[in-house]
Amino acid sequence: MARDPVERWHDLGSFIREQRSTARLSLRRLSELAGISNPYLSQIERGLRRPSADILQQIAKALRISAETLYVQAGILDPPAETPDLVRQILADPHIGESQKQALVEIYLSFRQAHARGDSGGPDRPDAGGPDRPDAGGPDRSPAGAPGPATGGGPGTAH
């Protein structure tokens, strides 16, 4: 991130404009959603104004991104050491929608949190049934000992 305050505000404005474009929001619509004037938002996007933390929070809410993301862009917060660049890449991808981005970020961060706790959660765990394990359930298999589709037991079957 740029250290020069002028560059920092310009970079923040560019980031907000990029997020607005990704969300397919007009300048007017974002200003309405954020509860700020259209000219003020335009000046923020051009790096001419330094928005307060409250204004950044309103913009973040309207863009459906975390306020912390904008605080880091503005230099109000230092980026966490653990913040992966993948999250930024997901949020900046113009080919997926906002709800898809949020879902991907939430899933990714939950995997990272599980990994930090030592729970890989993957099929390589000894207690996790995978498709090659005989006790794995699935559309064509039933857990060991339970009647499966081949053994029937449904209506119209004689026992």
C-alpha positions in Angstrom: 0.0 0.0 0.0 1.2 3.5 -0.7 2.7 5.4 2.2 2.2 8.9 0.8 -1.2 10.1 2.1 -2.2 11.5 -1.3 -1.4 8.2 -3.0 -3.2 6.3 -0.2 -6.5 8.3 -0.7 -6.2 7.9 -4.5 -5.7 4.1 -4.0 -8.6 3.9 -1.6 -10.8 5.8 -4.1 -9.7 3.4 -6.9 -10.4 0.4 -4.7 -13.9 1.7 -3.9 -14.6 2.4 -7.6 -13.4 -1.1 -8.5 -15.6 -2.7 -5.8 -18.6 -0.6 -7.0 -18.0 -1.6 -10.6 -17.7 -5.3 -9.5 -21.0 -5.0 -7.6 -22.5 -3.4 -10.8 -23.6 -0.3 -8.9 -23.8 3.2 -10.3 -22.2 6.0 -8.4 -25.7 7.4 -7.7 -26.9 4.0 -6.4 -23.9 3.4 -4.1 -24.3 6.9 -2.7 -28.0 6.2 -2.0 -27.2 2.9 -0.3 -24.4 4.4 1.7 -26.4 7.4 2.7 -23.9 10.0 1.4 -24.1 12.5 -1.4 -23.3 11.6 -5.0 -20.7 14.4 -5.3 -19.0 13.4 -2.0 -18.7 9.8 -3.1 -17.3 10.9 -6.5 -14.7 13.0 -4.7 -13.8 10.0 -2.5 -13.4 7.8 -5.6 -11.1 10.4 -7.2 -9.0 10.6 -4.1 -9.9 14.2 -3.4 -11.6 13.6 0.0 -10.5 11.8 3.1 -13.6 9.9 4.4 -14.0 9.3 8.1 -14.2 5.8 9.5 -18.0 6.1 9.8 -18.3 7.0 6.1 -16.0 4.1 5.2 -18.2 1.8 7.3 -21.3 3.0 5.4 -19.7 2.5 2.0 -18.5 -1.0 3.1 -22.0 -1.9 4.2 -23.4 -0.7 0.9 -20.8 -2.7 -1.0 -21.3 -5.7 1.2 -17.6 -5.9 2.1 -16.0 -5.7 5.5 -15.3 -2.3 6.9 -11.9 -3.6 7.9 -11.1 -4.0 4.2 -11.6 -0.3 3.6 -9.9 0.7 6.9 -6.8 -1.2 5.7 -7.0 0.4 2.3 -7.3 3.8 4.0 -4.4 3.1 6.3 -6.6 3.4 9.4 -5.8 -0.3 10.3 -2.6 -2.2 9.5 -3.2 -5.3 7.4 -3.3 -8.4 9.6 -0.3 -10.6 9.0 -2.6 -13.6 8.3 -4.7 -11.8 5.7 -4.3 -13.9 2.5 -4.1 -12.2 -0.9 -6.6 -14.8 -2.1 -9.4 -13.0 -0.3 -8.5 -9.7 -2.1 -8.4 -11.6 -5.4 -11.8 -13.2 -4.8 -13.4 -9.8 -3.9 -11.8 -8.2 -7.0 -13.0 -10.8 -9.4 -15.4 -9.2 -11.9 -16.7 -12.5 -13.2 -18.6 -13.6 -10.0 -21.4 -11.9 -8.1 -21.2 -10.4 -4.6 -23.1 -13.2 -2.9 -20.8 -15.8 -4.6 -17.7 -13.8 -3.5 -19.0 -13.7 0.1 -19.7 -17.4 0.1 -16.2 -18.2 -1.3 -14.5 -15.9 1.3 -16.5 -17.4 4.1 -15.7 -21.0 3.1 -12.0 -20.2 2.5 -11.7 -18.4 5.9 -13.5 -21.3 7.7 -11.0 -23.7 6.2 -8.1 -21.6 7.4 -9.6 -21.4 10.9 -10.1 -25.2 10.9 -6.6 -25.7 9.8 -5.3 -23.3 12.5 -7.2 -25.5 15.1 -5.6 -28.6 13.7 -8.8 -29.9 12.1 -8.1 -30.5 8.4 -11.7 -31.6 7.8 -10.7 -33.4 4.7 -11.3 -37.0 3.5 -7.7 -37.8 4.5 -8.8 -37.9 8.1 -8.8 -41.5 9.5 -12.4 -41.1 10.8 -13.8 -39.6 7.6 -15.5 -42.0 5.2 -14.5 -41.4 1.6 -15.9 -42.9 -1.6 -13.4 -45.8 -1.4 -14.3 -46.8 2.1 -16.9 -49.5 2.6 -18.7 -47.6 5.4 -19.2 -44.5 3.3 -22.8 -43.5 2.6 -23.8 -42.1 -0.7 -26.4 -42.3 -3.4 -25.4 -45.9 -4.3 -24.1 -47.1 -1.0 -25.5 -47.4 2.5 -23.5 -47.7 5.7 -22.4 -51.2 6.5 -25.3 -53.3 7.9 -28.1 -51.0 6.7 -30.3 -52.1 3.9 -29.3 -50.3 0.7 -31.1 -49.7 -2.6 -30.3 -53.2 -3.8 -31.8 -55.0 -0.8 -35.0 -53.0 -1.1 -37.4 -52.8 1.8 -39.5 -50.1 0.2 -43.2 -50.2 -0.7 -44.4 -53.0 -2.9 -41.6 -55.4 -1.9 -42.3 -58.8 -0.5 -40.4 -60.0 2.5 
